[in-house]
Amino acid sequence: MSDKFSTANNKHVLNGRSALVIGGTQGIGMGVAQVLAERGASVVVAGRNLHQDGNRTNYSKEKQLQFSKVDLASNVDIKRFAGTFSDEQFDYIVWSAGIFPSGARRETNEGVELTFQIDYLSKFVGLQLLTPKLKEGGRIVTILSPYVESLWGRFISQFDVDDLEFKKPKRFEETQAHKMNITLSILTDLLIKRLSEQHPTKFFSHVHPGQVGSNLLKNSEVPFQTIKELFAGNQHASIKRTPVEYGEVAVFLLTDEDIGKKSGTFYDSEVKEIDQSEFEKKISKQDVDKIWEYSKRVSNTYVI
């Protein structure tokens, strides 16, 4: 499935390159970290559960790997984590951490809705603080939501700039998981676009991975019917890569020369650019400004 990407990657030797993979202790992130290390890069793997599912056994052959702990449910801890690295330390940063929206509303110990925190606000805080740790010409790739491609048309109209933490629904609704999924992807898209404008010598992209054989759904609390609906109409639903196979796709995004010429770009699971025209029509500059102000206030972060 990923042959074209691994073949393209074969021409790149990453010895002497350094990478940070956030969410690299399992699933897609673990696959990305393994591929980077196998191709010679020195990789810092960041996550909350460094020993989960025997991850150190999975990584045991890769001497280029280091581990760093971070709790993405805590903006205080994200700020601590970012402060442990030097400026211009990394060539690549990959953010693959995420949880699947269940439709039910849960809060972190800091009072932020959990899915909003993990899938968006942690990036809002972390990427602002980590971008200075990226070398000039370096690349950042965020990976989120394999199902947005099929849900976009049906649920984009439900994006509510005044309800980013999903406080309005008073009970669980299956469609609420869809709405949360779209909202969090839109917020990440906006963040990547803003960062690319503010840092023109560094390159940012956001990719929807398609269906990857990870524990994302297994570890979620999503009802079966909701999962079934999420796959309905998804043209990539039958495509299932392993995390390591998807790691080749992510490394392609980090190293391909043509990809590196465009920043603030959004790609589907086959690395085809997603048309943003409809998206840009629906979200005004006033809405974007409102999102930034809300994000800064909730996270107590005033950089962007």
C-alpha positions as a Markdown table, in Angstrom:
| # | Residue | x | y | z |
|---|---|---|---|---|
| 1 | Met | 0.0 | 0.0 | 0.0 |
| 2 | Ser | 2.8 | 2.4 | 0.9 |
| 3 | Asp | 5.3 | 1.1 | -1.7 |
| 4 | Lys | 5.3 | 4.4 | -3.7 |
| 5 | Phe | 6.1 | 6.3 | -0.5 |
| 6 | Ser | 8.8 | 3.9 | 0.8 |
| 7 | Thr | 10.4 | 3.8 | -2.7 |
| 8 | Ala | 10.5 | 7.6 | -2.8 |
| 9 | Asn | 12.0 | 7.7 | 0.8 |
| 10 | Asn | 14.8 | 5.3 | -0.2 |
| 11 | Lys | 16.7 | 8.1 | -1.8 |
| 12 | His | 16.8 | 10.0 | 1.5 |
| 13 | Val | 19.5 | 9.2 | 4.1 |
| 14 | Leu | 18.6 | 10.8 | 7.4 |
| 15 | Asn | 21.8 | 10.4 | 9.3 |
| 16 | Gly | 22.5 | 13.5 | 11.3 |
| 17 | Arg | 18.9 | 14.6 | 11.2 |
| 18 | Ser | 16.9 | 15.0 | 14.4 |
| 19 | Ala | 13.1 | 14.6 | 14.9 |
| 20 | Leu | 10.5 | 14.9 | 17.6 |
| 21 | Val | 7.5 | 12.7 | 17.5 |
| 22 | Ile | 4.7 | 13.6 | 19.8 |
| 23 | Gly | 2.3 | 10.7 | 20.4 |
| 24 | Gly | 5.1 | 8.4 | 19.4 |
| 25 | Thr | 4.6 | 5.7 | 22.1 |
| 26 | Gln | 1.8 | 3.9 | 20.2 |
| 27 | Gly | -0.1 | 3.7 | 16.9 |
| 28 | Ile | 0.8 | 6.0 | 14.0 |
| 29 | Gly | 3.3 | 8.0 | 16.0 |
| 30 | Met | 5.2 | 4.8 | 16.9 |
| 31 | Gly | 5.3 | 3.8 | 13.2 |
| 32 | Val | 6.6 | 7.3 | 12.2 |
| 33 | Ala | 9.3 | 7.2 | 14.9 |
| 34 | Gln | 10.4 | 3.7 | 13.8 |
| 35 | Val | 10.7 | 4.6 | 10.1 |
| 36 | Leu | 12.6 | 7.8 | 10.9 |
| 37 | Ala | 15.0 | 5.9 | 13.2 |
| 38 | Glu | 15.5 | 3.1 | 10.6 |
| 39 | Arg | 16.4 | 5.7 | 8.0 |
| 40 | Gly | 19.1 | 7.2 | 10.3 |
| 41 | Ala | 17.5 | 10.0 | 12.1 |
| 42 | Ser | 17.8 | 10.6 | 15.9 |
| 43 | Val | 14.3 | 10.7 | 17.3 |
| 44 | Val | 12.8 | 11.9 | 20.6 |
| 45 | Val | 9.6 | 10.0 | 21.2 |
| 46 | Ala | 7.2 | 11.9 | 23.5 |
| 47 | Gly | 4.1 | 10.6 | 25.2 |
| 48 | Arg | 2.4 | 10.0 | 28.5 |
| 49 | Asn | 2.8 | 6.2 | 28.8 |
| 50 | Leu | 6.3 | 5.3 | 27.7 |
| 51 | His | 5.9 | 1.7 | 28.7 |
| 52 | Gln | 2.5 | 1.1 | 27.2 |
| 53 | Asp | 1.9 | -2.1 | 25.3 |
| 54 | Gly | 5.6 | -3.1 | 25.5 |
| 55 | Asn | 6.6 | -0.1 | 23.4 |
| 56 | Arg | 10.3 | -0.2 | 24.5 |
| 57 | Thr | 10.3 | -3.8 | 23.2 |
| 58 | Asn | 9.0 | -2.6 | 19.8 |
| 59 | Tyr | 11.7 | 0.1 | 19.8 |
| 60 | Ser | 14.5 | -2.0 | 21.2 |
| 61 | Lys | 16.5 | -2.3 | 18.0 |
| 62 | Glu | 16.5 | 1.5 | 17.4 |
| 63 | Lys | 19.4 | 3.0 | 19.3 |
| 64 | Gln | 18.7 | 6.5 | 17.9 |
| 65 | Leu | 15.5 | 6.7 | 20.0 |
| 66 | Gln | 15.2 | 8.7 | 23.2 |
| 67 | Phe | 12.0 | 9.0 | 25.3 |
| 68 | Ser | 10.5 | 12.1 | 26.9 |
| 69 | Lys | 7.3 | 12.2 | 29.0 |
| 70 | Val | 4.5 | 14.7 | 28.4 |
| 71 | Asp | 0.9 | 14.9 | 29.5 |
| 72 | Leu | -1.1 | 16.5 | 26.6 |
| 73 | Ala | -4.1 | 16.9 | 28.9 |
| 74 | Ser | -2.1 | 19.5 | 30.8 |
| 75 | Asn | -1.1 | 22.8 | 29.3 |
| 76 | Val | 1.2 | 23.4 | 32.3 |
| 77 | Asp | 3.1 | 20.1 | 31.5 |
| 78 | Ile | 3.2 | 20.9 | 27.8 |
| 79 | Lys | 5.0 | 24.2 | 28.6 |
| 80 | Arg | 7.4 | 22.4 | 30.9 |
| 81 | Phe | 8.1 | 19.8 | 28.2 |
| 82 | Ala | 8.7 | 22.4 | 25.4 |
| 83 | Gly | 11.2 | 24.1 | 27.7 |
| 84 | Thr | 13.4 | 21.0 | 27.9 |
| 85 | Phe | 14.6 | 21.5 | 24.3 |
| 86 | Ser | 17.1 | 23.9 | 22.7 |
| 87 | Asp | 16.3 | 26.4 | 19.9 |
| 88 | Glu | 16.8 | 25.0 | 16.4 |
| 89 | Gln | 17.3 | 21.5 | 17.8 |
| 90 | Phe | 15.1 | 19.6 | 15.4 |
| 91 | Asp | 14.8 | 19.1 | 11.6 |
| 92 | Tyr | 11.4 | 17.5 | 11.9 |
| 93 | Ile | 8.5 | 17.6 | 14.3 |
| 94 | Val | 5.5 | 15.2 | 13.9 |
| 95 | Trp | 2.4 | 15.6 | 16.1 |
| 96 | Ser | 0.3 | 12.4 | 15.9 |
| 97 | Ala | -1.2 | 12.3 | 19.3 |
| 98 | Gly | -5.0 | 12.3 | 19.4 |
| 99 | Ile | -8.1 | 10.7 | 20.8 |
| 100 | Phe | -11.3 | 9.8 | 19.0 |
| 101 | Pro | -14.3 | 12.0 | 19.9 |
| 102 | Ser | -16.9 | 10.0 | 21.7 |
| 103 | Gly | -19.6 | 12.6 | 21.6 |
| 104 | Ala | -19.7 | 12.7 | 25.4 |
| 105 | Arg | -18.2 | 15.7 | 27.1 |
| 106 | Arg | -15.4 | 15.2 | 29.6 |
| 107 | Glu | -13.0 | 17.7 | 31.2 |
| 108 | Thr | -9.3 | 17.6 | 32.1 |
| 109 | Asn | -8.0 | 18.5 | 35.6 |
| 110 | Glu | -7.4 | 22.1 | 34.2 |
| 111 | Gly | -11.1 | 22.4 | 33.3 |
| 112 | Val | -10.9 | 22.0 | 29.5 |
| 113 | Glu | -13.0 | 19.6 | 27.5 |
| 114 | Leu | -10.8 | 16.6 | 27.0 |
| 115 | Thr | -11.1 | 16.0 | 23.3 |
| 116 | Phe | -10.8 | 19.7 | 22.5 |
| 117 | Gln | -7.6 | 19.7 | 24.7 |
| 118 | Ile | -5.9 | 16.6 | 23.3 |
| 119 | Asp | -6.8 | 17.0 | 19.6 |
| 120 | Tyr | -6.5 | 20.8 | 19.3 |
| 121 | Leu | -5.5 | 23.0 | 22.3 |
| 122 | Ser | -2.4 | 20.9 | 23.1 |
| 123 | Lys | -1.2 | 21.6 | 19.5 |
| 124 | Phe | -2.1 | 25.3 | 19.9 |
| 125 | Val | 0.2 | 25.5 | 23.0 |
| 126 | Gly | 2.8 | 23.0 | 22.0 |
| 127 | Leu | 3.5 | 24.0 | 18.4 |
| 128 | Gln | 3.8 | 27.7 | 19.3 |
| 129 | Leu | 6.5 | 26.8 | 21.9 |
| 130 | Leu | 8.2 | 24.1 | 19.7 |
| 131 | Thr | 8.4 | 26.0 | 16.4 |
| 132 | Pro | 11.4 | 27.9 | 17.7 |
| 133 | Lys | 13.0 | 24.5 | 18.4 |
| 134 | Leu | 12.8 | 23.7 | 14.6 |
| 135 | Lys | 15.7 | 24.5 | 12.4 |
| 136 | Glu | 15.4 | 27.0 | 9.5 |
| 137 | Gly | 13.8 | 25.0 | 6.6 |
| 138 | Gly | 12.6 | 22.3 | 9.0 |
| 139 | Arg | 9.1 | 20.8 | 8.7 |
| 140 | Ile | 6.2 | 20.2 | 11.0 |
| 141 | Val | 3.5 | 17.6 | 10.2 |
| 142 | Thr | 0.3 | 17.2 | 12.2 |
| 143 | Ile | -1.8 | 14.0 | 11.7 |
| 144 | Leu | -5.4 | 14.0 | 12.7 |
| 145 | Ser | -8.8 | 12.4 | 12.0 |
| 146 | Pro | -8.9 | 9.7 | 9.4 |
| 147 | Tyr | -12.6 | 10.3 | 8.8 |
| 148 | Val | -12.9 | 14.0 | 8.0 |
| 149 | Glu | -12.8 | 13.4 | 4.3 |
| 150 | Ser | -16.2 | 11.6 | 4.4 |
| 151 | Leu | -17.8 | 13.8 | 7.0 |
| 152 | Trp | -16.8 | 17.2 | 5.7 |
| 153 | Gly | -19.8 | 17.9 | 3.5 |
| 154 | Arg | -22.3 | 16.6 | 6.0 |
| 155 | Phe | -21.1 | 18.3 | 9.1 |
| 156 | Ile | -19.1 | 21.4 | 8.2 |
| 157 | Ser | -22.3 | 23.5 | 8.5 |
| 158 | Gln | -22.4 | 22.5 | 12.2 |
| 159 | Phe | -19.1 | 24.2 | 13.0 |
| 160 | Asp | -20.0 | 26.6 | 15.8 |
| 161 | Val | -17.3 | 29.2 | 16.7 |
| 162 | Asp | -19.2 | 30.0 | 19.9 |
| 163 | Asp | -19.1 | 26.4 | 21.1 |
| 164 | Leu | -15.6 | 25.1 | 20.6 |
| 165 | Glu | -15.7 | 23.0 | 23.8 |
| 166 | Phe | -19.1 | 21.4 | 23.0 |
| 167 | Lys | -20.9 | 22.8 | 26.0 |
| 168 | Lys | -24.3 | 23.3 | 24.3 |
| 169 | Pro | -25.4 | 19.7 | 23.9 |
| 170 | Lys | -27.1 | 18.5 | 27.1 |
| 171 | Arg | -27.0 | 14.8 | 26.3 |
| 172 | Phe | -25.0 | 12.3 | 24.2 |
| 173 | Glu | -25.8 | 12.3 | 20.5 |
| 174 | Glu | -24.1 | 10.1 | 18.0 |
| 175 | Thr | -23.9 | 13.0 | 15.5 |
| 176 | Gln | -22.1 | 14.9 | 18.2 |
| 177 | Ala | -19.0 | 12.7 | 17.7 |
| 178 | His | -19.1 | 13.7 | 14.0 |
| 179 | Lys | -19.4 | 17.4 | 14.9 |
| 180 | Met | -16.5 | 17.2 | 17.3 |
| 181 | Asn | -14.4 | 15.4 | 14.7 |
| 182 | Ile | -14.9 | 18.1 | 12.1 |
| 183 | Thr | -14.5 | 21.0 | 14.6 |
| 184 | Leu | -11.2 | 19.7 | 15.8 |
| 185 | Ser | -9.8 | 19.2 | 12.3 |
| 186 | Ile | -10.9 | 22.7 | 11.2 |
| 187 | Leu | -9.2 | 24.2 | 14.3 |
| 188 | Thr | -6.0 | 22.3 | 13.5 |
| 189 | Asp | -6.2 | 23.4 | 9.8 |
| 190 | Leu | -6.5 | 27.0 | 10.9 |
| 191 | Leu | -3.6 | 26.7 | 13.4 |
| 192 | Ile | -1.3 | 25.2 | 10.7 |
| 193 | Lys | -2.2 | 27.9 | 8.3 |
| 194 | Arg | -1.5 | 30.7 | 10.8 |
| 195 | Leu | 1.8 | 29.2 | 11.9 |
| 196 | Ser | 2.9 | 28.9 | 8.2 |
| 197 | Glu | 2.2 | 32.6 | 7.7 |
| 198 | Gln | 4.1 | 33.6 | 10.9 |
| 199 | His | 7.1 | 31.4 | 10.1 |
| 200 | Pro | 7.8 | 31.6 | 6.4 |
| 201 | Thr | 11.2 | 29.9 | 6.6 |
| 202 | Lys | 9.7 | 26.7 | 8.1 |
| 203 | Phe | 7.2 | 24.4 | 6.6 |
| 204 | Phe | 3.9 | 23.1 | 8.0 |
| 205 | Ser | 1.4 | 20.6 | 6.8 |
| 206 | His | -1.7 | 18.7 | 8.1 |
| 207 | Val | -2.7 | 15.3 | 6.9 |
| 208 | His | -5.7 | 13.0 | 7.3 |
| 209 | Pro | -4.2 | 9.5 | 7.5 |
| 210 | Gly | -7.0 | 7.3 | 6.2 |
| 211 | Gln | -7.7 | 4.0 | 8.0 |
| 212 | Val | -4.6 | 2.8 | 9.9 |
| 213 | Gly | -4.5 | -0.3 | 12.0 |
| 214 | Ser | -3.9 | 1.3 | 15.4 |
| 215 | Asn | -5.7 | 1.3 | 18.7 |
| 216 | Leu | -7.4 | 4.6 | 18.2 |
| 217 | Leu | -10.9 | 3.2 | 18.0 |
| 218 | Lys | -10.2 | 0.3 | 20.4 |
| 219 | Asn | -9.1 | 2.8 | 23.1 |
| 220 | Ser | -12.1 | 5.1 | 22.5 |
| 221 | Glu | -15.6 | 5.1 | 23.9 |
| 222 | Val | -17.3 | 5.5 | 20.6 |
| 223 | Pro | -20.5 | 3.4 | 20.1 |
| 224 | Phe | -20.5 | 0.9 | 17.3 |
| 225 | Gln | -23.2 | 2.6 | 15.3 |
| 226 | Thr | -21.2 | 5.8 | 15.3 |
| 227 | Ile | -18.1 | 4.0 | 14.0 |
| 228 | Lys | -20.3 | 2.4 | 11.3 |
| 229 | Glu | -21.6 | 5.8 | 10.2 |
| 230 | Leu | -18.1 | 7.3 | 10.2 |
| 231 | Phe | -17.0 | 4.7 | 7.6 |
| 232 | Ala | -20.1 | 5.1 | 5.5 |
| 233 | Gly | -19.2 | 6.8 | 2.2 |
| 234 | Asn | -15.5 | 7.0 | 3.0 |
| 235 | Gln | -13.7 | 6.2 | -0.2 |
| 236 | His | -10.6 | 5.1 | 1.8 |
| 237 | Ala | -12.5 | 2.9 | 4.3 |
| 238 | Ser | -11.2 | -0.3 | 2.8 |
| 239 | Ile | -7.6 | 0.9 | 2.9 |
| 240 | Lys | -5.8 | -0.2 | 6.0 |
| 241 | Arg | -2.2 | 0.5 | 6.6 |
| 242 | Thr | -0.1 | -0.6 | 9.5 |
| 243 | Pro | 1.4 | 2.2 | 11.6 |
| 244 | Val | 4.9 | 1.5 | 10.1 |
| 245 | Glu | 3.4 | 1.6 | 6.6 |
| 246 | Tyr | 1.9 | 5.0 | 7.4 |
| 247 | Gly | 5.2 | 6.0 | 8.9 |
| 248 | Glu | 6.6 | 5.9 | 5.3 |
| 249 | Val | 3.8 | 8.3 | 4.2 |
| 250 | Ala | 4.6 | 10.7 | 7.0 |
| 251 | Val | 8.4 | 10.6 | 6.3 |
| 252 | Phe | 7.5 | 11.3 | 2.6 |
| 253 | Leu | 5.8 | 14.5 | 3.8 |
| 254 | Leu | 8.9 | 15.4 | 5.9 |
| 255 | Thr | 11.4 | 14.8 | 3.1 |
| 256 | Asp | 9.9 | 15.2 | -0.4 |
| 257 | Glu | 11.3 | 18.2 | -2.2 |
| 258 | Asp | 8.1 | 19.2 | -4.0 |
| 259 | Ile | 6.1 | 18.9 | -0.7 |
| 260 | Gly | 8.6 | 21.1 | 1.0 |
| 261 | Lys | 7.9 | 24.0 | -1.4 |
| 262 | Lys | 4.4 | 24.5 | -0.1 |
| 263 | Ser | 3.6 | 25.4 | 3.5 |
| 264 | Gly | 0.2 | 25.6 | 5.3 |
| 265 | Thr | -1.1 | 22.8 | 3.1 |
| 266 | Phe | -3.6 | 20.1 | 3.9 |
| 267 | Tyr | -3.4 | 16.6 | 2.4 |
| 268 | Asp | -5.6 | 13.5 | 2.3 |
| 269 | Ser | -4.4 | 9.9 | 3.0 |
| 270 | Glu | -2.8 | 9.6 | -0.4 |
| 271 | Val | -1.0 | 12.9 | 0.0 |
| 272 | Lys | -3.3 | 14.7 | -2.5 |
| 273 | Glu | -3.9 | 18.4 | -1.6 |
| 274 | Ile | -7.3 | 19.1 | -0.2 |
| 275 | Asp | -9.2 | 22.0 | -1.7 |
| 276 | Gln | -9.8 | 24.6 | 0.9 |
| 277 | Ser | -12.0 | 27.0 | -1.1 |
| 278 | Glu | -15.3 | 25.9 | 0.5 |
| 279 | Phe | -13.7 | 25.9 | 3.9 |
| 280 | Glu | -12.4 | 29.5 | 3.5 |
| 281 | Lys | -15.8 | 30.8 | 2.4 |
| 282 | Lys | -17.5 | 29.5 | 5.6 |
| 283 | Ile | -15.1 | 30.9 | 8.2 |
| 284 | Ser | -14.6 | 34.7 | 8.4 |
| 285 | Lys | -11.6 | 36.6 | 9.6 |
| 286 | Gln | -13.7 | 37.6 | 12.6 |
| 287 | Asp | -14.4 | 34.0 | 13.4 |
| 288 | Val | -10.7 | 33.2 | 13.2 |
| 289 | Asp | -9.8 | 36.0 | 15.5 |
| 290 | Lys | -12.4 | 34.9 | 17.9 |
| 291 | Ile | -11.0 | 31.3 | 17.9 |
| 292 | Trp | -7.4 | 32.6 | 18.6 |
| 293 | Glu | -8.6 | 34.8 | 21.5 |
| 294 | Tyr | -10.6 | 32.0 | 23.0 |
| 295 | Ser | -7.7 | 29.5 | 22.6 |
| 296 | Lys | -5.2 | 32.0 | 24.2 |
| 297 | Arg | -7.5 | 32.7 | 27.1 |
| 298 | Val | -8.4 | 29.0 | 27.9 |
| 299 | Ser | -4.7 | 27.8 | 27.6 |
| 300 | Asn | -3.2 | 30.9 | 29.2 |
| 301 | Thr | -0.9 | 31.2 | 26.2 |
| 302 | Tyr | -0.3 | 34.5 | 24.5 |
| 303 | Val | 2.2 | 33.9 | 21.7 |
| 304 | Ile | 0.2 | 33.4 | 18.5 |
